[in-house]
Amino acid sequence: MKIGYIRVSTQEQNTIRQEVLMESLGVEEVYIDRMSGKNTNRPQLQKMMDYVRHGDVVIVESISRFARNTRDLLELVERLSEKGVEFVSKKEAIDTTTPTGKFMLTVFGAVAELEREYILQRQREGIAIAKEQGKYTGRKPTVYPDFDKVYHQWRKGEITAVTAMKKLGMSKSTFYRKVKHKSVKVI
């Protein structure tokens, strides 16, 4: 069975180009994730990895749609290989049924990872330049005007932490970070 995996980085991005490719290749089952490929914690990827079985072929439009770093790519392909599943990347013309295909997979995986690192480096450099020019100040901190009042109610045991978070409309991590910051100020 031919199984396709499609990934775009955000909910707003379009999958049509990849879907048309899958249809033209006669793919019978398609799994689509709309999230970053920075790691393998993607629901549809995991569902597909559980679903595939001996004799199946997993097809992707390009390696970067499947994995963003060499380690993840090689681990995913190894898991497929252990199940007797072939891996094909159309853009890079990689087919893991051959020794050359396996070698090329490793090379292209390293190139995809390098490309990602270059993107991040350029982004950091651009932000640094914008900061120097005063054009980039980062996200404005969210102000919680009732924080002190709610914080003291929580400290006195009048309300639970969960209630305090709900009153403030704050996540658990934000609440405890602000509590920690407040405790440090008090000392």
GROMACS elastic network, one bead per residue, 0.5 to 0.9 nm:
[ bonds ]
;  ai    aj funct       b0    kb
    1    27     6  0.77415   500
    1    28     6  0.67992   500
    1    29     6  0.81333   500
    1    52     6  0.87171   500
    1    53     6  0.88525   500
    1    55     6  0.70842   500
    1    57     6  0.62841   500
    1    58     6  0.85917   500
    2    25     6  0.84892   500
    2    26     6  0.71457   500
    2    28     6  0.56162   500
    2    29     6  0.68306   500
    2    30     6  0.88441   500
    2    56     6  0.59415   500
    2    58     6  0.61693   500
    2    59     6  0.70967   500
    3    22     6  0.86321   500
    3    27     6  0.55819   500
    3    28     6  0.60018   500
    3    30     6  0.58186   500
    3    31     6  0.78887   500
    3    48     6  0.82171   500
    3    52     6  0.79093   500
    3    56     6  0.70989   500
    3    57     6  0.60074   500
    3    59     6  0.60828   500
    3    60     6  0.87902   500
    4    19     6  0.86745   500
    4    22     6  0.63232   500
    4    27     6  0.60456   500
    4    28     6  0.76891   500
    4    29     6  0.61217   500
    4    31     6  0.62284   500
    4    32     6  0.84655   500
    4    48     6  0.88569   500
    4    57     6  0.83265   500
    4    58     6  0.56771   500
    4    60     6  0.59566   500
    4    61     6  0.85804   500
    5    18     6  0.89360   500
    5    22     6  0.86861   500
    5    29     6  0.86402   500
    5    30     6  0.57489   500
    5    32     6  0.60518   500
    5    33     6  0.81422   500
    5    44     6  0.83145   500
    5    45     6  0.72868   500
    5    48     6  0.78520   500
    5    58     6  0.71077   500
    5    59     6  0.63460   500
    5    60     6  0.54141   500
    5    61     6  0.80342   500
    5    65     6  0.80802   500
    5    66     6  0.73244   500
    6    15     6  0.72642   500
    6    18     6  0.64833   500
    6    19     6  0.75070   500
    6    22     6  0.88560   500
    6    30     6  0.72685   500
    6    31     6  0.61281   500
    6    33     6  0.64046   500
    6    34     6  0.85029   500
    6    45     6  0.89016   500
    6    59     6  0.89066   500
    6    60     6  0.65562   500
    6    61     6  0.73546   500
    6    65     6  0.65898   500
    6    66     6  0.76478   500
    7    10     6  0.89409   500
    7    15     6  0.75235   500
    7    18     6  0.85573   500
    7    31     6  0.84124   500
    7    32     6  0.56665   500
    7    34     6  0.57515   500
    7    35     6  0.70808   500
    7    36     6  0.81746   500
    7    37     6  0.77248   500
    7    45     6  0.89527   500
    7    60     6  0.89530   500
    7    64     6  0.89189   500
    7    65     6  0.52906   500
    7    66     6  0.70913   500
    8    11     6  0.76249   500
    8    12     6  0.87404   500
    8    13     6  0.61326   500
    8    14     6  0.72656   500
    8    15     6  0.67363   500
    8    32     6  0.81230   500
    8    33     6  0.65608   500
    8    35     6  0.61296   500
    8    36     6  0.72648   500
    8    37     6  0.82747   500
    8    65     6  0.71198   500
    9    12     6  0.85083   500
    9    13     6  0.69732   500
    9    33     6  0.81565   500
    9    34     6  0.55627   500
    9    37     6  0.69686   500
    9    65     6  0.88376   500
   10    13     6  0.55163   500
   10    14     6  0.87841   500
   10    33     6  0.89428   500
   10    34     6  0.52741   500
   10    35     6  0.52084   500
   10    36     6  0.70620   500
   11    14     6  0.81003   500
   11    33     6  0.89686   500
   11    34     6  0.53816   500
   11    35     6  0.71234   500
   12    34     6  0.84555   500
   13    34     6  0.78968   500
   14    17     6  0.75580   500
   14    18     6  0.87498   500
   15    18     6  0.55194   500
   15    19     6  0.60877   500
   15    20     6  0.87249   500
   15    32     6  0.82369   500
   15    34     6  0.88496   500
   16    20     6  0.60263   500
   16    21     6  0.85564   500
   17    20     6  0.53081   500
   17    21     6  0.64377   500
   17    22     6  0.88544   500
   18    21     6  0.51012   500
   18    22     6  0.62955   500
   18    23     6  0.87323   500
   18    60     6  0.83488   500
   18    61     6  0.63211   500
   19    22     6  0.50609   500
   19    23     6  0.62140   500
   19    24     6  0.86609   500
   19    30     6  0.82229   500
   20    23     6  0.50980   500
   20    24     6  0.61874   500
   20    25     6  0.87007   500
   21    24     6  0.51438   500
   21    25     6  0.63308   500
   21    26     6  0.88592   500
   21    27     6  0.88546   500
   21    61     6  0.74275   500
   22    25     6  0.51764   500
   22    26     6  0.64564   500
   22    27     6  0.53119   500
   22    28     6  0.84458   500
   22    30     6  0.78283   500
   22    59     6  0.78311   500
   22    60     6  0.81830   500
   22    61     6  0.80721   500
   23    26     6  0.52159   500
   23    27     6  0.57390   500
   23    28     6  0.80387   500
   24    27     6  0.76410   500
   25    59     6  0.89201   500
   27    30     6  0.71257   500
   27    58     6  0.89969   500
   27    59     6  0.79843   500
   30    48     6  0.85484   500
   31    44     6  0.55967   500
   31    45     6  0.69619   500
   31    47     6  0.80560   500
   31    48     6  0.65630   500
   32    44     6  0.60316   500
   32    45     6  0.77666   500
   33    36     6  0.85792   500
   33    42     6  0.67206   500
   33    43     6  0.71598   500
   33    44     6  0.56611   500
   33    45     6  0.71186   500
   34    42     6  0.87332   500
   35    38     6  0.89099   500
   35    42     6  0.74729   500
   36    39     6  0.76214   500
   36    42     6  0.84280   500
   36    68     6  0.88957   500
   37    40     6  0.68629   500
   37    41     6  0.84625   500
   37    42     6  0.78795   500
   37    64     6  0.78265   500
   37    65     6  0.70822   500
   37    66     6  0.71673   500
   37    67     6  0.58265   500
   37    68     6  0.56618   500
   37    69     6  0.88049   500
   38    41     6  0.86518   500
   38    67     6  0.72461   500
   38    68     6  0.56027   500
   38    69     6  0.74791   500
   39    42     6  0.76370   500
   39    67     6  0.71711   500
   39    68     6  0.71929   500
   39    69     6  0.80562   500
   39    72     6  0.70601   500
   40    43     6  0.87305   500
   40    45     6  0.72927   500
   40    46     6  0.77154   500
   40    66     6  0.87415   500
   40    67     6  0.73000   500
   40    72     6  0.68969   500
   40    76     6  0.84551   500
   41    45     6  0.77657   500
   41    46     6  0.73021   500
   42    45     6  0.53165   500
   42    46     6  0.61835   500
   42    47     6  0.86232   500
   43    46     6  0.52675   500
   43    47     6  0.61257   500
   43    48     6  0.86281   500
   44    48     6  0.60165   500
   44    49     6  0.84814   500
   45    48     6  0.51248   500
   45    49     6  0.61337   500
   45    50     6  0.86491   500
   45    66     6  0.84312   500
   46    49     6  0.50034   500
   46    50     6  0.62045   500
   46    51     6  0.85547   500
   47    50     6  0.52014   500
   47    51     6  0.61455   500
   47    52     6  0.88702   500
   48    52     6  0.61548   500
   49    52     6  0.57235   500
   49    53     6  0.87873   500
   49    76     6  0.83123   500
   49    79     6  0.80497   500
   49    80     6  0.73506   500
   50    53     6  0.82902   500
   52    55     6  0.86286   500
   52    56     6  0.63222   500
   52    57     6  0.83015   500
   52    58     6  0.81355   500
   52    80     6  0.78556   500
   52    83     6  0.77160   500
   52    85     6  0.71448   500
   53    56     6  0.58252   500
   53    57     6  0.89740   500
   53    80     6  0.84203   500
   53    83     6  0.59476   500
   53    84     6  0.68662   500
   53    85     6  0.64196   500
   54    57     6  0.88366   500
   54    80     6  0.88377   500
   54    81     6  0.88750   500
   54    82     6  0.88208   500
   54    83     6  0.54654   500
   54    85     6  0.54204   500
   54    86     6  0.87318   500
   55    83     6  0.84411   500
   55    84     6  0.59358   500
   55    85     6  0.55409   500
   55    86     6  0.73540   500
   56    84     6  0.75095   500
   56    85     6  0.50435   500
   56    86     6  0.64655   500
   56    87     6  0.88289   500
   57    85     6  0.56005   500
   57    87     6  0.57784   500
   57    88     6  0.71626   500
   58    80     6  0.84285   500
   58    85     6  0.71147   500
   58    86     6  0.61713   500
   58    88     6  0.61716   500
   58    89     6  0.85167   500
   59    62     6  0.87859   500
   59    86     6  0.85438   500
   59    87     6  0.61065   500
   59    89     6  0.58885   500
   59    90     6  0.73581   500
   60    63     6  0.69278   500
   60    65     6  0.69611   500
   60    66     6  0.67551   500
   60    87     6  0.81013   500
   60    88     6  0.63855   500
   60    90     6  0.64603   500
   60    91     6  0.83926   500
   61    64     6  0.85309   500
   61    65     6  0.68741   500
   61    66     6  0.84791   500
   61    88     6  0.85539   500
   61    89     6  0.57371   500
   61    90     6  0.52292   500
   61    91     6  0.58850   500
   61    92     6  0.85981   500
   62    65     6  0.55220   500
   62    66     6  0.70297   500
   62    88     6  0.88099   500
   62    89     6  0.52130   500
   62    90     6  0.60606   500
   62    91     6  0.50554   500
   62    92     6  0.65025   500
   62    93     6  0.88366   500
   63    66     6  0.51732   500
   63    67     6  0.61710   500
   63    68     6  0.77542   500
   63    73     6  0.78756   500
   63    89     6  0.61455   500
   63    90     6  0.86395   500
   63    91     6  0.78693   500
   63    92     6  0.75035   500
   63   105     6  0.83218   500
   63   108     6  0.74929   500
   63   109     6  0.68293   500
   63   112     6  0.73797   500
   64    67     6  0.53550   500
   64    68     6  0.54524   500
   64    69     6  0.83525   500
   64   109     6  0.79787   500
   64   112     6  0.61661   500
   64   113     6  0.84684   500
   65    68     6  0.75415   500
   66    72     6  0.89977   500
   66    73     6  0.71831   500
   66    76     6  0.88310   500
   66    89     6  0.89654   500
   67    70     6  0.74856   500
   67    71     6  0.87444   500
   67    72     6  0.60513   500
   67    73     6  0.51556   500
   67    74     6  0.89445   500
   67    76     6  0.83746   500
   67   109     6  0.80042   500
   67   112     6  0.84976   500
   67   113     6  0.87871   500
   68    71     6  0.88457   500
   68    72     6  0.73115   500
   68    73     6  0.73320   500
   68   109     6  0.77497   500
   68   112     6  0.64052   500
   68   113     6  0.57746   500
   68   116     6  0.71665   500
   69    72     6  0.56188   500
   69    73     6  0.62554   500
   69    74     6  0.87520   500
   69   109     6  0.64721   500
   69   110     6  0.69844   500
   69   111     6  0.89129   500
   69   112     6  0.67663   500
   69   114     6  0.83199   500
   69   116     6  0.81744   500
   70    73     6  0.50388   500
   70    74     6  0.60400   500
   70    75     6  0.84522   500
   70   106     6  0.69628   500
   70   107     6  0.86436   500
   70   108     6  0.83892   500
   70   110     6  0.52626   500
   70   111     6  0.84111   500
   70   112     6  0.76441   500
   70   113     6  0.62019   500
   71    74     6  0.53235   500
   71    75     6  0.60834   500
   71    76     6  0.85793   500
   71   109     6  0.82967   500
   71   110     6  0.87917   500
   72    75     6  0.51147   500
   72    76     6  0.60430   500
   72    77     6  0.85330   500
   73    76     6  0.52723   500
   73    77     6  0.61799   500
   73    78     6  0.85083   500
   73   105     6  0.84890   500
   73   106     6  0.82505   500
   73   109     6  0.65669   500
   74    77     6  0.51451   500
   74    78     6  0.59605   500
   74    79     6  0.85782   500
   74   105     6  0.80774   500
   74   106     6  0.71103   500
   74   109     6  0.79190   500
   75    78     6  0.50293   500
   75    79     6  0.62049   500
   75    80     6  0.86684   500
   76    79     6  0.51348   500
   76    80     6  0.63098   500
   76    81     6  0.86154   500
   77    81     6  0.60326   500
   77    82     6  0.86065   500
   77    85     6  0.86349   500
   77    86     6  0.82512   500
   77    87     6  0.68407   500
   77    96     6  0.83743   500
   78    82     6  0.61256   500
   78    83     6  0.86905   500
   79    82     6  0.51755   500
   79    83     6  0.65789   500
   79    84     6  0.88938   500
   79    85     6  0.85534   500
   80    83     6  0.52297   500
   80    84     6  0.64065   500
   80    86     6  0.68007   500
   80    87     6  0.74651   500
   81    85     6  0.52395   500
   81    86     6  0.64786   500
   81    87     6  0.81552   500
   81    96     6  0.85213   500
   82    85     6  0.74035   500
   83    86     6  0.89682   500
   86    95     6  0.73352   500
   86    96     6  0.60473   500
   86    97     6  0.63235   500
   87    94     6  0.77820   500
   87    95     6  0.59550   500
   87    96     6  0.55457   500
   87    97     6  0.77696   500
   88    92     6  0.88102   500
   88    93     6  0.72412   500
   88    94     6  0.54652   500
   88    96     6  0.67227   500
   88    97     6  0.89368   500
   89    92     6  0.58018   500
   89    93     6  0.57174   500
   89    94     6  0.51473   500
   89    95     6  0.68831   500
   89   105     6  0.87742   500
   90    94     6  0.67365   500
   90    95     6  0.86886   500
   91    94     6  0.79963   500
   92   104     6  0.85431   500
   92   105     6  0.84480   500
   92   108     6  0.75665   500
   93   101     6  0.83252   500
   94   100     6  0.85933   500
   94   101     6  0.52138   500
   94   102     6  0.77256   500
   94   104     6  0.67419   500
   94   105     6  0.63724   500
   95    98     6  0.65499   500
   95   100     6  0.84096   500
   95   102     6  0.72990   500
   95   104     6  0.88314   500
   95   105     6  0.81863   500
   96    99     6  0.71407   500
   96   100     6  0.79081   500
   96   103     6  0.85709   500
   96   104     6  0.87927   500
   96   105     6  0.75258   500
   97   100     6  0.86709   500
   97   101     6  0.67656   500
   97   102     6  0.74919   500
   98   101     6  0.50209   500
   98   102     6  0.63674   500
   98   103     6  0.87362   500
   99   102     6  0.51171   500
   99   103     6  0.62701   500
   99   104     6  0.86236   500
  100   103     6  0.50645   500
  100   104     6  0.60557   500
  100   105     6  0.84593   500
  101   104     6  0.50668   500
  101   105     6  0.60253   500
  101   106     6  0.87570   500
  102   105     6  0.50530   500
  102   106     6  0.65462   500
  102   107     6  0.89020   500
  103   106     6  0.53080   500
  103   107     6  0.64624   500
  103   108     6  0.87809   500
  104   108     6  0.59884   500
  104   109     6  0.82771   500
  105   108     6  0.52594   500
  105   109     6  0.59104   500
  105   110     6  0.85688   500
  106   109     6  0.50791   500
  106   110     6  0.62672   500
  106   111     6  0.87167   500
  107   110     6  0.52381   500
  107   111     6  0.63290   500
  107   112     6  0.87646   500
  108   112     6  0.60958   500
  108   113     6  0.85679   500
  109   112     6  0.51179   500
  109   113     6  0.62750   500
  109   114     6  0.86468   500
  110   113     6  0.51050   500
  110   114     6  0.61581   500
  110   115     6  0.86086   500
  111   115     6  0.60951   500
  111   116     6  0.86284   500
  112   115     6  0.50781   500
  112   116     6  0.62995   500
  112   117     6  0.87526   500
  113   116     6  0.51109   500
  113   117     6  0.63098   500
  113   118     6  0.87309   500
  114   117     6  0.50521   500
  114   118     6  0.62294   500
  114   119     6  0.86874   500
  115   118     6  0.50937   500
  115   119     6  0.63001   500
  115   120     6  0.87858   500
  116   119     6  0.50949   500
  116   120     6  0.63446   500
  116   121     6  0.86377   500
  117   120     6  0.51272   500
  117   121     6  0.60749   500
  117   122     6  0.86218   500
  118   122     6  0.61168   500
  118   123     6  0.84815   500
  119   122     6  0.52544   500
  119   123     6  0.61684   500
  119   124     6  0.87350   500
  120   124     6  0.62100   500
  120   125     6  0.86164   500
  121   124     6  0.51498   500
  121   125     6  0.61744   500
  121   126     6  0.85595   500
  122   125     6  0.50262   500
  122   126     6  0.60089   500
  122   127     6  0.85627   500
  123   126     6  0.50921   500
  123   127     6  0.62043   500
  123   128     6  0.86316   500
  124   127     6  0.51658   500
  124   128     6  0.61688   500
  124   129     6  0.87094   500
  125   128     6  0.50967   500
  125   129     6  0.62626   500
  125   130     6  0.86181   500
  126   129     6  0.52169   500
  126   130     6  0.61435   500
  126   131     6  0.85828   500
  127   130     6  0.50265   500
  127   131     6  0.60491   500
  127   132     6  0.85992   500
  127   135     6  0.89438   500
  127   136     6  0.67868   500
  128   131     6  0.51128   500
  128   132     6  0.62606   500
  128   133     6  0.87317   500
  128   136     6  0.83413   500
  129   132     6  0.50948   500
  129   133     6  0.63282   500
  129   134     6  0.86382   500
  129   135     6  0.86020   500
  129   136     6  0.85635   500
  130   133     6  0.50829   500
  130   134     6  0.61236   500
  130   136     6  0.51221   500
  130   137     6  0.84099   500
  131   135     6  0.57547   500
  131   137     6  0.63967   500
  131   138     6  0.87635   500
  132   135     6  0.76481   500
  132   136     6  0.81639   500
  133   136     6  0.77042   500
  134   137     6  0.69476   500
  136   139     6  0.89249   500
  137   140     6  0.79089   500
  138   141     6  0.89151   500
  139   142     6  0.88360   500
  140   143     6  0.89659   500
  143   147     6  0.86987   500
  144   147     6  0.53949   500
  144   148     6  0.86381   500
  144   168     6  0.68309   500
  144   169     6  0.88158   500
  144   170     6  0.88248   500
  145   148     6  0.76017   500
  145   149     6  0.86729   500
  145   168     6  0.87995   500
  146   149     6  0.54395   500
  146   150     6  0.61506   500
  146   151     6  0.83648   500
  146   167     6  0.87233   500
  146   168     6  0.71469   500
  147   150     6  0.52301   500
  147   151     6  0.57112   500
  147   152     6  0.84788   500
  147   164     6  0.87402   500
  147   168     6  0.69022   500
  147   178     6  0.89443   500
  148   152     6  0.61629   500
  148   153     6  0.86626   500
  149   152     6  0.53741   500
  149   153     6  0.64080   500
  149   154     6  0.87851   500
  150   153     6  0.50336   500
  150   154     6  0.61781   500
  150   155     6  0.85955   500
  150   159     6  0.83649   500
  150   164     6  0.60286   500
  150   165     6  0.88604   500
  150   167     6  0.77277   500
  150   168     6  0.77817   500
  151   154     6  0.51317   500
  151   155     6  0.61348   500
  151   156     6  0.86572   500
  151   161     6  0.89048   500
  151   164     6  0.72604   500
  151   179     6  0.76112   500
  152   156     6  0.60914   500
  152   157     6  0.85398   500
  152   158     6  0.86568   500
  153   156     6  0.52417   500
  153   157     6  0.63415   500
  153   158     6  0.51986   500
  153   159     6  0.60141   500
  153   160     6  0.86798   500
  153   164     6  0.81826   500
  154   157     6  0.50702   500
  154   158     6  0.57645   500
  154   160     6  0.59815   500
  154   161     6  0.63399   500
  154   163     6  0.85613   500
  154   164     6  0.66265   500
  155   158     6  0.76018   500
  155   159     6  0.82532   500
  155   160     6  0.89518   500
  156   159     6  0.79011   500
  157   160     6  0.68017   500
  159   162     6  0.81937   500
  159   163     6  0.61401   500
  159   164     6  0.66326   500
  160   163     6  0.51691   500
  160   164     6  0.62491   500
  160   165     6  0.86947   500
  161   165     6  0.61578   500
  161   166     6  0.86190   500
  161   172     6  0.85676   500
  161   175     6  0.84583   500
  162   165     6  0.51211   500
  162   166     6  0.62414   500
  162   167     6  0.86602   500
  162   172     6  0.79781   500
  163   166     6  0.50688   500
  163   167     6  0.61229   500
  163   168     6  0.85890   500
  164   167     6  0.51447   500
  164   168     6  0.62223   500
  164   169     6  0.84376   500
  164   170     6  0.83990   500
  164   175     6  0.84126   500
  165   168     6  0.51730   500
  165   169     6  0.57668   500
  165   171     6  0.64526   500
  165   172     6  0.67689   500
  165   174     6  0.89103   500
  165   175     6  0.64693   500
  166   170     6  0.65213   500
  166   171     6  0.83347   500
  167   170     6  0.79057   500
  168   171     6  0.88439   500
  168   175     6  0.86851   500
  170   173     6  0.82971   500
  170   174     6  0.62648   500
  170   175     6  0.61052   500
  171   174     6  0.52605   500
  171   175     6  0.60884   500
  171   176     6  0.87142   500
  172   175     6  0.51503   500
  172   176     6  0.62758   500
  172   177     6  0.85231   500
  173   176     6  0.53870   500
  173   177     6  0.60157   500
  173   178     6  0.85863   500
  174   177     6  0.50699   500
  174   178     6  0.61145   500
  174   179     6  0.85003   500
  175   178     6  0.52821   500
  175   179     6  0.61463   500
  175   180     6  0.86260   500
  176   180     6  0.59550   500
  176   181     6  0.84068   500
  177   180     6  0.51011   500
  177   181     6  0.61351   500
  177   182     6  0.85880   500
  178   182     6  0.60262   500
  178   183     6  0.85062   500
  179   182     6  0.50438   500
  179   183     6  0.60936   500
  179   184     6  0.86087   500
  180   183     6  0.50783   500
  180   184     6  0.62273   500
  180   185     6  0.87076   500
  181   184     6  0.52001   500
  181   185     6  0.63583   500
  181   186     6  0.88390   500
  182   185     6  0.50989   500
  182   186     6  0.63116   500
  182   187     6  0.89547   500
  183   186     6  0.51566   500
  183   187     6  0.65234   500
  184   187     6  0.54604   500
